[in-house]
Amino acid sequence: MPIFSSGSSTVATPPTGERARILGTFAMHRRELREPQLEWAELLDNAAHLAGIAIERATAFSALRDSEERFRLLIGSIQDYAVFMADPAGKIMTWNSGAERTYGYSAHEAIGSHISRHYLPEEIANGTPEVLLKRAAVEGRYE
């Protein structure tokens, strides 16, 4: 609920997040001295609620972006193992330096290609890439 400041035309309320955590102060002020109106309080409540949602989402997005960057740095620094991710259709989405050393393709060359590019002709003929993609879909990964 907004707080009305006596003797001025200021109304303030805290934007709160979903867990009712106070995230700051949201205020509305008029230059001329005037008795605050109930409509101001309703407007401010709505604005503070939306600001709270926006602040929490921005904070969560920033934390996710930082986490993804740490993950990317960790996986990218592994040189002794090929680590890559492919979408359900088999299109390569990530490619680490270990994969570059193992397969001889740079990330630029590999990303966007199909995983079957990195199998022997006989493995492709016997359907190994498709079998592994199906296993990954069921188990969440394959080795």
C-alpha positions as CSV (number, residue, x, y, z in Angstrom):
1,M,0.0,0.0,0.0
2,P,1.4,3.4,-0.9
3,I,2.6,5.9,1.7
4,F,1.3,9.4,1.5
5,S,3.7,12.1,2.6
6,S,1.9,14.8,4.6
7,G,2.3,18.4,3.6
8,S,3.5,17.5,0.0
9,S,2.3,15.8,-3.1
10,T,4.4,12.7,-2.9
11,V,3.2,9.1,-2.9
12,A,5.7,6.3,-2.5
13,T,5.4,2.5,-2.4
14,P,8.0,-0.3,-2.6
15,P,8.1,-2.5,-5.6
16,T,8.1,-6.0,-4.3
17,G,9.0,-9.3,-6.0
18,E,7.0,-12.5,-6.0
19,R,8.4,-13.4,-2.6
20,A,7.3,-10.1,-1.2
21,R,10.9,-9.0,-1.0
22,I,11.3,-5.2,-1.1
23,L,13.3,-4.2,-4.2
24,G,13.5,-0.5,-3.9
25,T,11.2,2.6,-3.7
26,F,8.8,3.7,-6.4
27,A,7.5,7.3,-6.0
28,M,5.3,9.8,-7.7
29,H,5.7,13.5,-6.9
30,R,3.8,16.6,-8.1
31,R,5.5,20.1,-8.0
32,E,2.5,21.8,-6.6
33,L,1.3,21.0,-3.1
34,R,-1.9,19.1,-3.4
35,E,-3.7,16.5,-1.3
36,P,-2.8,13.0,-2.7
37,Q,-5.6,11.2,-4.5
38,L,-6.6,7.6,-4.1
39,E,-6.2,7.2,-7.9
40,W,-2.5,8.0,-7.5
41,A,-2.2,5.2,-5.0
42,E,-3.8,2.7,-7.4
43,L,-1.7,3.9,-10.3
44,L,1.5,3.7,-8.2
45,D,0.6,0.3,-6.8
46,N,0.2,-1.0,-10.4
47,A,3.4,0.6,-11.6
48,A,5.3,-0.7,-8.5
49,H,4.0,-4.2,-9.1
50,L,5.1,-4.1,-12.8
51,A,8.5,-2.6,-11.8
52,G,9.0,-5.4,-9.3
53,I,8.3,-8.1,-11.9
54,A,10.7,-6.3,-14.3
55,I,13.4,-6.0,-11.7
56,E,13.2,-9.7,-10.8
57,R,13.2,-10.9,-14.4
58,A,16.1,-8.7,-15.3
59,T,18.0,-10.0,-12.2
60,A,17.2,-13.6,-13.1
61,F,18.2,-13.0,-16.8
62,S,21.5,-11.5,-15.7
63,A,22.2,-14.5,-13.4
64,L,21.3,-16.9,-16.2
65,R,23.6,-15.1,-18.7
66,D,26.5,-15.2,-16.2
67,S,25.9,-18.9,-15.5
68,E,25.9,-19.7,-19.2
69,E,29.1,-17.8,-19.7
70,R,30.8,-19.7,-16.9
71,F,29.6,-23.0,-18.4
72,R,30.8,-21.9,-21.9
73,L,34.2,-21.0,-20.4
74,L,34.4,-24.3,-18.5
75,I,33.5,-26.5,-21.5
76,G,35.6,-24.5,-23.9
77,S,38.7,-24.9,-21.8
78,I,38.5,-28.8,-21.8
79,Q,41.2,-29.9,-24.3
80,D,41.5,-33.6,-23.6
81,Y,37.9,-34.5,-24.5
82,A,35.6,-33.7,-27.3
83,V,32.6,-32.0,-25.9
84,F,29.8,-30.8,-28.2
85,M,26.1,-30.4,-28.2
86,A,23.7,-31.1,-31.0
87,D,20.0,-30.4,-31.4
88,P,17.5,-33.3,-31.6
89,A,18.0,-33.3,-35.4
90,G,21.7,-33.8,-35.1
91,K,22.8,-30.3,-36.0
92,I,25.9,-29.3,-33.9
93,M,25.3,-26.3,-31.7
94,T,28.5,-26.1,-29.6
95,W,32.1,-27.4,-30.2
96,N,34.9,-27.2,-27.7
97,S,38.7,-27.1,-28.2
98,G,38.9,-30.8,-27.3
99,A,36.6,-31.5,-30.3
100,E,38.8,-29.4,-32.5
101,R,41.8,-31.5,-31.5
102,T,39.9,-34.8,-31.7
103,Y,38.2,-34.3,-35.1
104,G,40.4,-31.7,-36.7
105,Y,37.5,-29.2,-37.4
106,S,37.4,-25.7,-36.0
107,A,34.2,-24.6,-34.1
108,H,33.5,-22.4,-37.1
109,E,33.6,-25.4,-39.5
110,A,31.7,-27.8,-37.2
111,I,28.8,-25.7,-35.7
112,G,25.8,-26.0,-38.0
113,S,26.9,-29.3,-39.5
114,H,25.3,-32.6,-38.8
115,I,27.0,-35.0,-36.4
116,S,27.2,-37.7,-39.1
117,R,30.0,-35.6,-40.6
118,H,32.2,-36.9,-37.8
119,Y,31.6,-40.6,-38.3
120,L,33.2,-43.2,-40.6
121,P,31.3,-44.1,-43.8
122,E,30.5,-47.6,-42.4
123,E,29.1,-46.1,-39.1
124,I,26.9,-43.8,-41.2
125,A,25.8,-46.8,-43.3
126,N,24.8,-48.9,-40.3
127,G,22.9,-45.9,-38.8
128,T,25.1,-45.2,-35.8
129,P,24.5,-41.4,-35.8
130,E,20.7,-41.9,-35.8
131,V,20.9,-44.6,-33.0
132,L,23.0,-42.2,-30.9
133,L,20.6,-39.3,-31.5
134,K,17.7,-41.5,-30.4
135,R,19.6,-42.6,-27.3
136,A,20.4,-39.0,-26.4
137,A,16.7,-38.1,-26.8
138,V,15.7,-40.8,-24.3
139,E,18.6,-40.6,-21.9
140,G,19.5,-36.9,-22.3
141,R,23.0,-37.7,-23.6
142,Y,25.2,-40.3,-25.2
143,E,28.9,-41.3,-24.9
